[in-house]
Amino acid sequence: MIPTCTPWPVGDDGMAARIRAFAWDATPLGPIARWPQSLRTVVDLMLASPGTMCLVWGPDAIHLYNDGFAELLREQDADALGRSAYETFARSREVFADDLAAGMAGGSARRLGQPYPVLRHGRVEEAWFDVDYAPLRDETDAVAGVLWTLRETTARVVAERALRESEERQAFLLGLSDAVRTLAVPAEIMATVSERVGRHLGVGRCGYGEVPAPYVDFVVERDWTDGVMESLRGVWPLESFGTAMVQQHRRGETVVVENAFADLRSRGSEAGFEAAGHVTSSVAAQLVKGGVWVATFYVQNRVPRRWTASEVALIEDVAERTWSALERARAEAALTASEARFRQFASASASALWIRNAQTRDLEYASPALAAIYGVEPDALLGDVRRWAATIVPEDRDAALERLDAACGGETVAHEFRIQRPDDGSFRWIRSTDFPLGDDGIGGITEDITERRQLAVHRGVLLAELQHRVRNIMGLIRSMANRAAPGAGSVEAYRVLMEGRLLALTRVQVLLTRGANAGGSLRGIIESEVGPQAHHPGQLDLRGADLHLSPKAVEVLSLAFHELATNAVKYGALSVPEGRLTVSWTVTQRRAVPWLELVWTERGAPPREPATRRGFGSELIEARIPYELGGRGSLAIGPQGAQCSLELPLSDRASVLETDAPQPATVFGGDLDMTGARDLTGRTVLVVEDDYYMASDAAAALRGAGAAVLGPCPSAEATQDLLADALPTHAVVDLNLDGGGPRFEIARLLKARGIPFVFLTGYDPDVIPEDLTDIVRLQKPLPFRTLVEAVGQL
């Protein structure tokens, strides 16, 4: 049987078949049948290996490889087999040339993580390999080739690089966060971020721009440059940068440009990129709010640049963090400005503004106006609600606290109550409007309405007084009208009489309402009523020192002088130029009371018929003066004219025409009002009481009576500490301190020191020990006047 020859290399497909079928005659290796056994052996070893292996043979470094290497060269494999490795891998020759030469010289080498450019997916990509170089010897033991064994580590290298870049990115972002954390001004944040990112990435320009409504311009207020590129500060029309790219921005996409002048998206807009500083490469990350593009964080270069995924990710991360920092800074700035405006408003407001915790009722904020209203600095009322409630008089306290609870429950309430100011002890009316706030708090506006309430009282008093005065004046006018009728012979005469008397009444009213309780001058009244009727200055002769008359005397005498002057003009001395009128008066004492004695004397009157009836003037002088002024008056008509004599006491009497000074209303402080109570001035009273409100009210009552107060002390221990440094003259002591039942150590201590005191307790007398039964015991609850009286009797 004749043996058959098996084709070499053995194998029906893959690289074995390709090597067997390859036209080696045209290569320096020559026909495959003439290859030395040493080459055949290493080719069999290479083809049998499941890994990635190749070899070069001969001085021309002819390249052979197995299926694993063929897969690596899949996109260029057709041109690699049988060619010189220097030609096939010309672009990466510098990577392996030295190691290949060393192998041909008989040396071996191992290279870990060696980079090789690989054609994949239609483009050259960088790949990494661990490579072993081993020399191959021929039958003469001479080095004829080099065997490469490759293990691709691209995935590991990429992962390690990604991890390293991630760590570097996180370290950079952490440092960036630390740098901007303390910055509060948005422009400073943007400047810091831009500089750090720009220097870190080695770009020409970095910054932040906004797209304000109507969203047609890109506005840059501040950026960073490397000193070569110009700043982008200013307003740039979006249409300058091409529709395609602008639309990407509007959609919120991160826009990556490697070369704007070769990018189809920027075709036709090259002038815009040139005008913006010859922007060639850039990355822009967008901020979109409510579906609207409003801002961009960008990095830019004047030269083309291939941006890595890590760099783009870093820019996007920085953009997100920067926008958060800017939002925070702007929110904080707005909050600071809002708080400043609120505090400015609160400081300028005469009403007090306050905020409480709705859960605890603690006072958290009070405006400065609270000091003027409550008489204490706002800080004194911060915290525990009882501090505020203690200023409210006991009768109003529960209702005020109920209104506060209603506000904590979500209602808006307005209420009024009385307080006692700690600084001066005065009682004031307060109006407070309480309302819920959205952040688990309640707010309020408080104002002092004491004057407003007092004005309301005054208004009521004045209205009642006005009604009373109007009725009296109308009664007086009615009386004057009735008495004028009998002396008037006609309607015209009646009109003249009433006009004169009403004008006289008006003059009196003007005189008496110039001020509160104002009277008038006797001489001034005579001159006002008589002077205008005289023909010449010498016709009137006034004799006597001027006097100030009471309002009632002014009212009656003014009307009397008017009637006398009217009669003198019509019938008496003032009816002719040669007539004379003398009015003289003196003041005498009658039973220690000053009396006015006045005489009206006319001379030179023309003859007249004797009067047949008594008129209004006669009744006014002879009846009203005695009745309303307590004096005497007489009137006689003689041949020379009228003779009148008036006598009246110069005492204060009120007129229906005068104006009284309104009496100031006072605020009644209820049980704490010690007006008219026993005076405790000069006494220093120790108050020992564990009930907060009872202690506060007792101390307020004692202060209101003039005493100085020590404490209040809520416990025996606090009392003993106070007594170590202070010495009271008197004391008020509760028996049940700290809720542990009656205790008497403080009482015995005070008694031993000779300090008089009273018990203020809810216990019956039988709990008091025999050695203290002589101490006055006041039973709770009690009027605080009783407490003040008891202390005053010690």
Secondary structure as GFF3:
##gff-version 3
##sequence-region A 1 794
A	DSSP	alpha_helix	14	21	.	.	.	ID=ss1
A	DSSP	three_ten_helix	24	26	.	.	.	ID=ss2
A	DSSP	three_ten_helix	32	34	.	.	.	ID=ss3
A	DSSP	alpha_helix	37	48	.	.	.	ID=ss4
A	DSSP	beta_strand	52	57	.	.	.	ID=ss5
A	DSSP	beta_strand	62	65	.	.	.	ID=ss6
A	DSSP	alpha_helix	67	72	.	.	.	ID=ss7
A	DSSP	three_ten_helix	74	79	.	.	.	ID=ss8
A	DSSP	alpha_helix	85	88	.	.	.	ID=ss9
A	DSSP	three_ten_helix	90	92	.	.	.	ID=ss10
A	DSSP	alpha_helix	93	104	.	.	.	ID=ss11
A	DSSP	beta_strand	109	120	.	.	.	ID=ss12
A	DSSP	beta_strand	123	137	.	.	.	ID=ss13
A	DSSP	beta_strand	143	152	.	.	.	ID=ss14
A	DSSP	alpha_helix	154	181	.	.	.	ID=ss15
A	DSSP	alpha_helix	186	201	.	.	.	ID=ss16
A	DSSP	beta_strand	205	210	.	.	.	ID=ss17
A	DSSP	beta_strand	217	225	.	.	.	ID=ss18
A	DSSP	beta_strand	234	237	.	.	.	ID=ss19
A	DSSP	three_ten_helix	238	241	.	.	.	ID=ss20
A	DSSP	alpha_helix	243	250	.	.	.	ID=ss21
A	DSSP	beta_strand	255	257	.	.	.	ID=ss22
A	DSSP	three_ten_helix	260	262	.	.	.	ID=ss23
A	DSSP	three_ten_helix	264	266	.	.	.	ID=ss24
A	DSSP	alpha_helix	270	275	.	.	.	ID=ss25
A	DSSP	beta_strand	281	289	.	.	.	ID=ss26
A	DSSP	beta_strand	292	301	.	.	.	ID=ss27
A	DSSP	alpha_helix	309	348	.	.	.	ID=ss28
A	DSSP	beta_strand	352	357	.	.	.	ID=ss29
A	DSSP	beta_strand	363	366	.	.	.	ID=ss30
A	DSSP	alpha_helix	369	374	.	.	.	ID=ss31
A	DSSP	three_ten_helix	378	381	.	.	.	ID=ss32
A	DSSP	alpha_helix	385	389	.	.	.	ID=ss33
A	DSSP	alpha_helix	394	408	.	.	.	ID=ss34
A	DSSP	beta_strand	413	420	.	.	.	ID=ss35
A	DSSP	beta_strand	427	437	.	.	.	ID=ss36
A	DSSP	beta_strand	441	448	.	.	.	ID=ss37
A	DSSP	alpha_helix	450	484	.	.	.	ID=ss38
A	DSSP	alpha_helix	491	512	.	.	.	ID=ss39
A	DSSP	beta_strand	520	521	.	.	.	ID=ss40
A	DSSP	alpha_helix	522	530	.	.	.	ID=ss41
A	DSSP	three_ten_helix	531	533	.	.	.	ID=ss42
A	DSSP	three_ten_helix	537	539	.	.	.	ID=ss43
A	DSSP	beta_strand	540	543	.	.	.	ID=ss44
A	DSSP	beta_strand	548	549	.	.	.	ID=ss45
A	DSSP	alpha_helix	551	570	.	.	.	ID=ss46
A	DSSP	three_ten_helix	573	575	.	.	.	ID=ss47
A	DSSP	beta_strand	580	590	.	.	.	ID=ss48
A	DSSP	beta_strand	593	603	.	.	.	ID=ss49
A	DSSP	alpha_helix	616	619	.	.	.	ID=ss50
A	DSSP	pi_helix	620	629	.	.	.	ID=ss51
A	DSSP	beta_strand	632	638	.	.	.	ID=ss52
A	DSSP	beta_strand	641	649	.	.	.	ID=ss53
A	DSSP	three_ten_helix	670	672	.	.	.	ID=ss54
A	DSSP	beta_strand	684	688	.	.	.	ID=ss55
A	DSSP	alpha_helix	692	704	.	.	.	ID=ss56
A	DSSP	beta_strand	708	713	.	.	.	ID=ss57
A	DSSP	alpha_helix	716	723	.	.	.	ID=ss58
A	DSSP	beta_strand	730	733	.	.	.	ID=ss59
A	DSSP	alpha_helix	745	752	.	.	.	ID=ss60
A	DSSP	beta_strand	757	761	.	.	.	ID=ss61
A	DSSP	three_ten_helix	765	767	.	.	.	ID=ss62
A	DSSP	three_ten_helix	770	772	.	.	.	ID=ss63
A	DSSP	beta_strand	777	779	.	.	.	ID=ss64
A	DSSP	alpha_helix	784	792	.	.	.	ID=ss65
###
